[in-house]
Amino acid sequence: MIRLATLLLLVAGLCTGHPAVADETPAQKKCVPGTGIEMSSTGDAPWTVQLQLSPDDVPLNAPFAAKVTICSQLNQYPAKLAMDATMPAHKHGMNYQPSMEKIDDNQYSVNNILFHMPGIWRFEVTAYGKDKTHRYTYEVNVK
């Protein structure tokens, strides 16, 4: 009878949650492929960066927001993050400075992004590591 009770407790414990899922950090759960735009980077970058735009279609001459997620296999994140946007063909940036707020170790909210003219805009995220700076880019055609 004691063996049956022990077996039932063991089975009940297994059904309540898988240990691998419980051990996942919040950062690992937030870096799901396909949930954001993966930004391009140099080959030696230690992180991948996902960009989620709100709304999905970047508006012309109207403020919008973005969420930046840093994905790390080692759960080590940059000490500082910055985001900007430029028009490579015109060699200028935005007329307004967006605001950035750190949500947690690997997520940032960027508000009041405004692209004031149509054309190709390049999002630029700069991640400041301990010894090196890494740049990530993504281009969008604003109409």
Secondary structure as GFF3:
##gff-version 3
##sequence-region A 1 143
A	DSSP	alpha_helix	2	15	.	.	.	ID=ss1
A	DSSP	alpha_helix	19	23	.	.	.	ID=ss2
A	DSSP	alpha_helix	26	30	.	.	.	ID=ss3
A	DSSP	beta_strand	37	38	.	.	.	ID=ss4
A	DSSP	beta_strand	40	41	.	.	.	ID=ss5
A	DSSP	beta_strand	48	54	.	.	.	ID=ss6
A	DSSP	beta_strand	64	71	.	.	.	ID=ss7
A	DSSP	beta_strand	80	87	.	.	.	ID=ss8
A	DSSP	beta_strand	92	93	.	.	.	ID=ss9
A	DSSP	beta_strand	99	104	.	.	.	ID=ss10
A	DSSP	beta_strand	107	113	.	.	.	ID=ss11
A	DSSP	beta_strand	119	128	.	.	.	ID=ss12
A	DSSP	beta_strand	133	142	.	.	.	ID=ss13
###
